[in-house]
Amino acid sequence: MNITIKNIDAGKAFDFGRTSSDYAKYRDIYPQEFYEKIIERGLCTNGQDVLDIGTGTGVLPRNMYRYGARWTAEDISDKQIGQAKILSQGMDIDYRPVPVEKLDLPDNSFDVITACQCIWYFDHEKIMPELYRMLKPDGRILILYMAWLPYEDEIASASEDLVLEFNPDWSGAGETMHPVFVPECFYKKFELVRHDEYKLNVHFTRESWNGRMKACRGIGASLPEEKIRSWEQEHLKLLSGIAPEEFNILHYAASAELKKR
């Protein structure tokens, strides 16, 4: 399903369902430290009911399932949900292929609602009261994000430049370390109780970094197939000249924990 948001990629349509196979293979990259910091907060653990909005291929519920929470997860793309179900075999995760704006679940259903790598894609004024309604008293929203740092990592910078050559409208470039975005309207019903920002290294091979970049919004989710193939040829050639077979890419992670008022 194509998504168009005027302040993202100059309003150019994108659909992560177009890149679901690469997304499933190459975007499950969060280090163990990322998950441990969530558990240290006492969130998404044994006995809790958790809703993951914009779940994609279910990266967050799949990787945190072992900590004992009961997970429900939604995504607008039925292709993404299809991949999530394949990758979650043996796990009791309730996947729902529906836009979060149309998610109709009972009041006071969840201890935690998570939004990983997706909060800017939603109609915030519409979903905020619904998330508030679905949360239990003292419930939490946890907004999560991780991105490479192109001004501090030469490989990431070169790869990003190549994406921009093929898709100049891509607005995902030029990240620096900063607090994760919290929609202003959320402060009407929620209190920010904690935010974290920290750097971390993520390990890749040339193949997996190429796959990660190919599955980004600026390439696989938006360009026509012939341009994706041309970009991939150029990117693999670039990596063969600037990167060893295995390497780390410097990233930062950011999170914001909001408490229901």
N, C-alpha and C positions, 0 to 999 in steps of 0.2 A: 504494500500500500504506500503510495507516494505521500510524503509529508512536505509541506511548504510552510516555512516560517520566515517572515520578512527580514528579520535581523540575523538569520543564519544563512551563510553562503549566498548573500544577496537575493534571497527568496528562491533560489534554485531548488527544484524538487529532489528529494532523496528517498531511498527505500532500502533499509538494511536487509530486508527479505531477499534482495537481489544478490546479496553476498553472504547468505546464511551458511553455506558450506565452508567458505574460508573463515567466516566469523567463528563457527564452531571449532575449527581446527587451530586457529591462530590467535584468538583473542582471550583465551583462558590463561592470562599471564600474571595475575596478581600474586606477589610473593606471599609466603606464609605469614610474614610480619603484618601484612595488610589485614588478614583475618584475625590474628592474635590481638590486634589493637581494638577490634570490635568486641571480642570476648572479654578483654580486660575491663571494658565498660559495663559488663554484665548484660549485654544485649545479644539477642539471637542465640540464646542458650537453652538448656534443657527446661522443658515446661512452658516455654513462651510460644505464643502464636504470632507468626511474622508474615507480613505481606510485602513482597518485593515487586515494585512497580517498574515498568520498562525493563523487564528481566532479560530481554534478548534471548540468548541460548541458555539461560539459567545459570550463569557463572556463579552468582552469589549463593543461591540456595543449594546448588550442587556441592560447592566447596565447603559450605558451612553446615551441611546436613548432619555431619558426624557429631556436631555439638548438641544435638538433641531437640532443637526447636521444631515446631510444626509449621511447614511452609506452604503458603499460597503465593503464586507468582503469575503476573499478567504481562502481556506484550501485545502491541497493536498488530504485529506481523504473525500470521499463522505459520509462515515458513520458519521464523525464529523459534516459535513454540514447538514446531515439529522437531527441530534439531534438539531443543532442550529435552524433549521427551526421550529421544533416542539416547542422549548422553546421560539421562537420569534413570536408566533402567535399574530396578531394584530399590529405588528410593520412592517414598510415598510423598510426592510433591504435587500439589493441586495446581496444574498449569491452566491458564485461561487466555485464549486468543481474543482479546477484546481491548479496545482503547481504555485507558484508565479513566477517562472522562465518562465512560459508560459502565464502569464497574459497579455493580449493585450488590453489595454484601451487607450483612446485618450490622446494626449499631453495636459498638463495644465488642468488636470481634478480635482485635489485635493488640498485643502488647507493644509491638514495634512495626513500623512501616519503613522499608528501606528504598532508596532511590540511588542506584549506582550508575554513574556515567550517563545520566538521562534527564535530570531535573529541568533543563532548559527547553525540552521538547513538549512540555505539557501546557495546557490552558490553566494557569495557576489560580486565577480567580474562581474557576469552576471546580478544580479538584481540591483546593484547600479545605472548604467546609466539609467535603465528603470524606477526606482523610481524617479530619477532626472527628466526624461522626463515627467512623469505623474503629477509631482507637478507643481502647479501654481508658478509664480514669488513670491519670498519671502516665499515659502512653507516650511513646517517643517516635519521632521521625529522625531517621539517620540518613543524611545526604552524603554520598561518597563519590570520590573522583580520583583518577590517576592519569598523569600525562607526562610525556617526555619533555625534556628541557633543551630546546634547540640552541639556545645561546650558550649552553654549557657542555653540549655533547656534539662533536663534529659529525658523527655518522647520522644522528637524528636531524641535524641541520641540513645536511646534504640531501637526505631523503625527503625532507619537508620541502626543500626548494624544488625538487623534481615534481612533487605533487602540484605545487603552485604553477609550474610550467604548463601542466596539462589541464589544470582547473584553477585559474586565477581567482575565481569567486569563492573558493574554499576559505572559510573564516576560522578554521581550526588551527591555524599556524600561529607561531610566535608566543607560545605559552611561557609564562614566568611563574614562579612560585607565589601563590596568594591564597587567601581563604576561599573555600568553595562558595559558589553562588547560592544564596538563599533568597527566594522570591520575597519581595517586600510585603506582599499581602499575608504571608504566613505569620508575620509578627502580630497580626490581629488576634490570633487564637493560640499562638505558641510562643514559648520563651526559649531563646538560645541559651543553652546551659554549658556548652563546651564546643570548641573547634580546635582542630589539630592540622598542622602542615608539617610534613617531614620528607626528606629525600630518601630514595632507595634505588638500588641498581637492579635492573631486570635483565636476565640472561637470555640471549638469542643466538641462533645460528643465522647464516645468511638467508637460508630458506624461511625460517620462522619470522625473521624481521621483515623480509619481503612480504610474507603472508599477512603479517600484522598491518603493514602499511597499505597493502592491497585491500584489506577489509575495512579501511577507514571510510568515513563519510565522503571524503573528497575524491575517492577513486571508485571502489567497488560498488558503493551505494548510490552513485550518481552518474558516472560516465557511461557512454555506450561501449559495447563489448570490444569494438576494434580499438578504441582509445585505451581501454584497460589493458589489452594485449600489448599495445605499443609501449605504454607506461611500464609494464612489467619487464619487458625486454630491456628497456633503458635502465630500470632500477637494478636488475640483476647485474648488468654490465657495470653500473656505478659501484655496487657493493664489491664486486670482484676486484676493483681497483683501490678501494679505500678501507675495506674491512677484512679482518682475518675471518677464518671459517666460523669461529665462535667469539662472542664479545658481549659486554654489558652495555646497556643504554641507560643513562642517568634519567630517572623520573622523579617526580614528586607526587605524593598522595595528600589529599585534603579531605576532611570530614567536618560535618556540623551536626550536632545533636540538639534537637528541639524537643521541648517538653510541653505536653498539652496543658494549657492553663485551666 
